[in-house]
Amino acid sequence: MQATVVALGSAVLLAFVASRVSALSLDYYDQTCPKLEHSVRKAVKKAMKNDNTVPAALLRMHFHDCFIRGCDGSVLLNSTAKNTAEKDGPPNISLHAFYVIDHAKEAAEALCPGVVSCADILALAARDAVALSGGPHWDVPKGRKDGRISKATDTRQLPAPIFNISQLQQSFSQRGLSMEDLVALSGGHTLGFAHCSSFQNRIHSFNALNDVDPSLHPSFAAQLRKVCPAHNKAKGAGSTLDSTTTKFDNVYYKMLLQGKSIFTSDQALLTVPKTKALVSKFAESREEFEKAFVNSMIKMSSLSGGGGGQEIRLNCRAVN
């Protein structure tokens, strides 16, 4: 995830969000593809049976899609001889489970050819990933179009795991998202896994005075250093983002308050009173977290960077 180069002011982006929300609707496919949501859920459920990392992958994929050009499915496009696509940008190299979207798209095409966008399928799949992991279920506004532009260089706009609170706030506010959205969406870290490279800065050579970030609980830091020794080259080495990595719950916030967070950007939520209070609130009440998460997901998944997509892609990996 990395800081943004967006020339537009927050007021303009908020207008984009407002216009995008009004363009989407809950009943968009009721007449044209009534069995769509069932078919997407079926594809996600089947994939989860074989791979318990699928929910985290789909949620992260949706986030990374929406934070660049809005939610237009551009993260799904493959690179070509003339263009390196978003999925091959450095922050997205570890994205996976694209096949789940392919399978859901194939099912949608069999039901209603040329009707359903890949961007909508990704938004639905992310919701199902959360719900099928024991989290909340919500109605997803639909009607997105698929974009035709996908550039690896744009992934520099994604907020990074090493961001401090001011960098995070800037990244979110440029997209019309609030500090509460930041804290609520960070709760998505209840699912998933982090590679050593994304938190190495906290456990080795932290600063001139400390080898380890002093905000980390000592035993937790020792555990991380054991799985990620200095100059670690082991492929796949890392840590889960909370202790219930396949269950969508509020344990992430509880661990954060205990000094057991993984990323600098997680710990950053405790560095200002407003976000720290929200972390405490969500740690205390799973119900409050889930309510805020749903609101923020609907808001984020309605982003349209500069007008949204232009087509209904027949193959999610290539423009028509």
Buried (B, 14 or more C-beta within 10 A) or exposed (E): BBBBEBEBEBEEBBEBBEEBBEBBEEEBBEEEBEEBBEBBBBBBEEBBEEEEBBBBBBBBBBBBBBBBBBBBBBBBBBBEEEEBBBBBBEBBEBBBBBEBBBBBBBBBBEBBEEBBBBBBBBBBBBBBBBBBBEBBEBEBBBBBBBBBBBBBEBBBBBBBBBBEBEBBBBBBBBBBBBBBBBBBBBBBBBBBBBBBEBBBBBBBEBEEEEEBBEBBEEEBBEBBBEEBEEEBEEEEEBBBBBEBBBBBBBBBBBBBBEBBBBBBBBBBBBEBEBBBEBBBBBBBBBEBBBBBBBBBBBBBBBBBBEBBBBBBBBBBBEBE
